[in-house]
């Protein structure tokens, strides 16, 4: 059964993480962890930014963490080749670098780049796609670039507007049927015949996410909520099948290729929460615990293009050279969730 990811599943994991972070923040603010954790404070108030704490308005941070990516892409069509694809065991290490500037007038500017350590994952598809049920996802790669512009409305609340570029890709290799038998096949009899069947594919998503958000700041913690109803998604899943037969006596060659490309380009909904908690190490150095959860969903018309080609020759003379193509549409559904957490180190200037 192909697993789908929903906002309710995301929140069932993200909410406990958020509540745990809030609880730790609360008990630490009460001094439960001793005098060594009294927080970043200034006379007469709570530390809101590095500048408020006398540490300078500019913050540079390096972040590392571990996360889980859940993804499902479904596109039924009038063809027999319906697509229903999902990630399995997509646990990744994540690294990020960021810079944040807060002026005395309350203006905030932030930049961040993050990426995962490339790794192999499992991918599951409906059997209509070339009779393949399970694939190896080679080199899952995900990265983002984003910028924020904000303004502090009060001592504990800021409004944000930002833009994020998000890109993810993974190759589909080593297809297997529902019983786990490989579909790639090679057979040869030296000097007589050579035969092979090969299946492969890819998944890629390119997102532009303009968003609005709110940032809540308290005693050594910060939480932000981001939302976009117009996150633009460009998603493609090309799948390919290739057959080759070479009969050496008579120089008989048969080549058959079959390409499917599933694609959708639509706006989608995007939601993200982020929470962090600081431990003051020195006058300008801070360690931080952080947690993050994001969810996005797209539903709209998608397309699948089919292209088939058959070539037959004997003694180098082409006998058959046929290409056929077709295209159809259907209602595509794309859902993705990413939950992560880790530690970071910050330096104030």
N, C-alpha and C positions, 0 to 999 in steps of 0.2 A: 504493500500500500504506500503510495507516495504521500509524504508528510507535508502538510501545509503549515504556514506560520501566520499567525494573526496577532492583532493588537492585544487581545486578551491574554494570549500566551506570553507575549513580550512583557506585559504589565505584571503577570504572575511572578516573573523573575525580577523585573526591574524594581517593582514597588518594595519588596523586602530589602533589596540592596539599599534603596533610597532611605527607607525607614531606619535601617541599621546605621547608616552614615549619620542621620539626624540624631539618633540616640547617642552615638559616640560623641557627637558634637555637644549635646546637651549635658551629659554627665561630665565631660571634660571642662565645660564652662563652669560647672559647680565645684571644680577642684577635686573630683573623685580620684584623679590620677596623681595627685600630689602637687607640691609647689613648683615642680619642674615644668608643669604644663599650664601655665597661667594665661597664655594667650598673648597676642600682639596687641597691646593697648597703648593708648596715649592719654595724658592727663585729661580727665573730664569726659572720656568717651571710649568707644570701641574702634579698634583698627579696622578700617574699611579697605584701604589700598596701601601699597607700599609708600606712597607719598604721605598719607595720614600717619603712618608709623615712623616717619622720619627716615625711611629707607630709600626714597627716590621714586619718581613716577614711572620708571621703566622697569619691566620685569622680563627676563629671559628664562625659559624653562625647557627642560628635556624630560620626556615622558616615556615610560615603558610599561607594558601591561599585557594581559592575556584576554582574549575574547572569543566569542562564538558567533558565527555567521549562519543565519537561517534564510533560505531563499527558495521560492517556488515560482515557476513560470509555466503557465498553461495557455495553450492556444489550440482549441478544437477547430477543425476545418472540414469541409465536405469530402476531402480526400481521406484515404485510409491512414494517412500519416499524421494523426493528431500528436501534439506535443504536450507532455506533462513532465516537467523537469524539476528536480529538487536537489539541494545539497545535503550530504550526510557527513557527519564527523568533521565539520569545517571549523575546527578550533585553531586559532592563529595567535602568534605573538605580534604585538603592535608597538611601534615606536612613533614618537611625535616630537617636533620642535615648534616652539611658539614664542612670540614676542607680544607684549601688552603695554600700552602707554595710557596713563590716566592723568589728565591735567587737573590743576586746582579748580578749574571752572566746571569740572564734572564731565568733560568729554573723554570718551574711551575709544581707542583704536587698537585692534588686535589682529594678528596674523598667525596662522597655524598651518603646518603641513604634517601629514601622518601617512604611514604606510605599514603594511604587514610584511612579515618574513615569509617569502614564497614557500608554499608547501603543497603536498599532494593530499587530495580529499576524495571522498566518495560522491558519486553522482548517480541518481536514480531517475529513470525515465519510464514512461509508459511503453509497453511492448510494441505499440503500433509503429514506433520510430525504428525501422529496420530490424524489428524483432529483438532489439537490445533492451535489457532491463537495468543493468548496472554497468557503470563505466568508472574508470580511474580518471579523476580530475587532476591533470598535471599542471603544476605551477599556478595555483590560485594566487593572483596578484590584485591588491586593492590599495588605492591611494586617494587622498583628498588634499585639496588646497582651498583655504577659505580666508575671508577677511570680514571683520566686524567693525561697525561703527555704532557707538552707543552714547547715551547721555544719562547721567545720574539724576533721577527724579527726586529722590530723597536719600537719607543716609543709608538705607538698606534696599533700595530698589532702583534699577536702571532699565531703560528701554534699549533694545538692540535691533539693528537691521544688518543683514549680511548676505554674502553670496558664497556658495560652495561649489567647487568642481569635484565630482566624485566619479572614479572610474574603476571598474572591476572586470577581470577576464580570467578564464580558465580553459584549458584544452580538454577535450573528451577523447580518451584513448582506451584501448583494451576493452572493447564491449563484450558483455556476457549476457546470455539469456536468463530466464527466470530460474533455471536449474544451476546456474553458475558456469555453464559451458561457454568457452570463448567462441566468438563469431568470426574473428580473423582466421583465415585458413590458407595454408600453403601446401601444395603437393607437387612432386616432380618425379619423373623417371628419367634419369640421365640419358641424353641422346634421343629421347622420344617426346616427352611432353612436360610442360611447365604450366601450373595453374595456381592462381591466388585470388582470394577475396579479402578486401580491406575495407574497414569502416572507421571513420574518424569524424570529429566535429569540434566545435568551439562554442563558448558562451562569452558574450561581452555586453557590458552596460556602461553607458556614458550619461552622466546626470549633471544638469545645472540646477542648483537649488537656491533660489532667492528666498530668504526667510525673515520673519519677524520674531522677536523674543523678549523675554523678561529675565532679569538677573536679580536674584535675591541674595543679599550679603548680610552675614551676621558675625558672631564672635568666632573668627578663624575658620569660617566655612563660607562657601558660595555655591549656589544652585542656580542653574539656568534652564529655561524651557524655551524651545524653538519650535516654530510651526510654519509650514508652507503648504498652501493648497495648489500651487502651480509649479511644483518641482518637475522640470522637463526631463523625460527619460527617452533614451534611444537604445533599444535592446535588440540584439541580434543573436540568433542561434543557427549557424549553418551546420548541416550534417551532410556527409558525403559517403558514397559507396562506390567502390571501384573493383571491377572484375577483369582479370587478364588470363587468356588461354593462348598458349603457343604450342602448336604441334610441329615439331622440328621436321619430320619427313613431310615434304610438301610445303613447308614454310607457311603454315596456316596460322593466322592470327585473329583472335577475337578480343575486342576491347569494349567493355561496357561501363559507363559511368552514370551515376544518378546523384544529383545535388538537390538538397532541400534547404531553403533559407527562410527561417521564421523571424519576423521582425515586427516591432511596434515602436511608434514614436508618438508619445502622448504626454500630457501633463499628469502629475500624480500628487498624492498627498504625502506629506513628510512631517514627522514628529520626532523630537529628540529631547531627552533630559540629560543633564550633566550635574554632578555633585562632587565637591572636593572639600578636603579638610586639611589644614596646615599645622605643621609642627615647627616652631621657631627654633633653629639650630644655633645661629649666630646673628650678629648685627645686620648682616645683609644676605643671609643664606637660609632657605626654608625647604623642608621636605614636605611632601604632600601625598595624601591618599586620594584617589579619584575613582569614580565609577560613572559609566555612561551607558545609555540605552537609546537606540533609534529604531524607528519603524517607518516604512513607506509602503504605499499600495497604489497600484495602477489598475484601472479597468477600462477597456475601450477596444476599438477595432484594431486588429492586427492582420498581417498578411503572411502568406506562405507562398514562395515561388518554387516551382519544380522545374528541373531541367534534366532531361535524359539524353544520352548519346550512345549510339551503337556503331561499331566499326568492324568490318570483316574483310580480310584480304587473303588471297592465295597466291603464292609465288610473287609476292610484292604487288599484286594487282588488286586494287580496291574493288570489292563486290558490293558492299553495303556501307553506307555512310549516312546515318540518319540522326537528326537531332529533333527533339520535341520539347516543348515548354508549356507550362500552364501556371495559373495563379488563382488564388482564392483567398477569401477573408473569413474572419471569425472574431469572436469576442475574446480578447486576451486578458488574462489576469496575472499580475506580477506583484509579489509580496516579498519584502525583505526586512529582516530584523538583525541588528547587531548589538550584542551586549558585551561589555568589556569593563575591566577595572585594573588598577595597578598603582604604581608609585611614580613620583616625579620629583625633580630637584629644581629649585628656583633661585635665581640671583637677582637682587634688586640693585638698581643704579640711580 
